[in-house]
């Protein structure tokens, strides 16, 4: 029985060259396979990144709940349709405060939807919704759409009201709020007039002159107080001198009698 080193030493140069060629071919084949897998994954990633993506979700505006349909992908989606299970119900729909069920977005779909586009439909008043036990708490939204290659896609989302129970948020004001405030200011300024109740009163003030007069009055007050203190001191000195003279006379008189 030959040992493994005997096998190795028994090989000729031509045999070793053949073995090396087979090894090189195997390594090249493996490298090509890995490169092929990487190229296929990179292509799939590029396709995925260039796809439209239609998202359906709840969004809140203070106590109002809206259904938002948006394209978060990188390319335009077409023939966008959204269906809900169970059918949408809300207190706003019951009271007629929203007509979303008759919206073309839901009845006929969206013909084209570019990247970043979003549609918002007012759906529910949250406090009223949480008082109702007969209305669904969750909905399953299914969005179907086509990409730029006309390939059909579908995405499913669960919209859950309980997610927002006890949910607090900070109200952020954007450019639309600023425009609204400017319109209100414009409406108010149009009412300004020179006469009547709609005018704007303007007060002018010479601050430097008023401050100078106040300083002068303060200095004059201090001088008056100082003069009053000096007069009081002089009066007190005179009284002390008069009393002292009387005491001296009394002492001299009675003292003189004692000496007699």
Secondary structure as GFF3:
##gff-version 3
##sequence-region A 1 260
A	DSSP	alpha_helix	4	9	.	.	.	ID=ss1
A	DSSP	alpha_helix	13	49	.	.	.	ID=ss2
A	DSSP	beta_strand	54	61	.	.	.	ID=ss3
A	DSSP	beta_strand	64	71	.	.	.	ID=ss4
A	DSSP	beta_strand	77	85	.	.	.	ID=ss5
A	DSSP	alpha_helix	91	95	.	.	.	ID=ss6
A	DSSP	three_ten_helix	100	102	.	.	.	ID=ss7
A	DSSP	alpha_helix	104	107	.	.	.	ID=ss8
A	DSSP	beta_strand	110	113	.	.	.	ID=ss9
A	DSSP	beta_strand	118	125	.	.	.	ID=ss10
A	DSSP	alpha_helix	126	130	.	.	.	ID=ss11
A	DSSP	beta_strand	138	146	.	.	.	ID=ss12
A	DSSP	beta_strand	152	160	.	.	.	ID=ss13
A	DSSP	three_ten_helix	161	164	.	.	.	ID=ss14
A	DSSP	alpha_helix	175	190	.	.	.	ID=ss15
A	DSSP	alpha_helix	207	259	.	.	.	ID=ss16
###
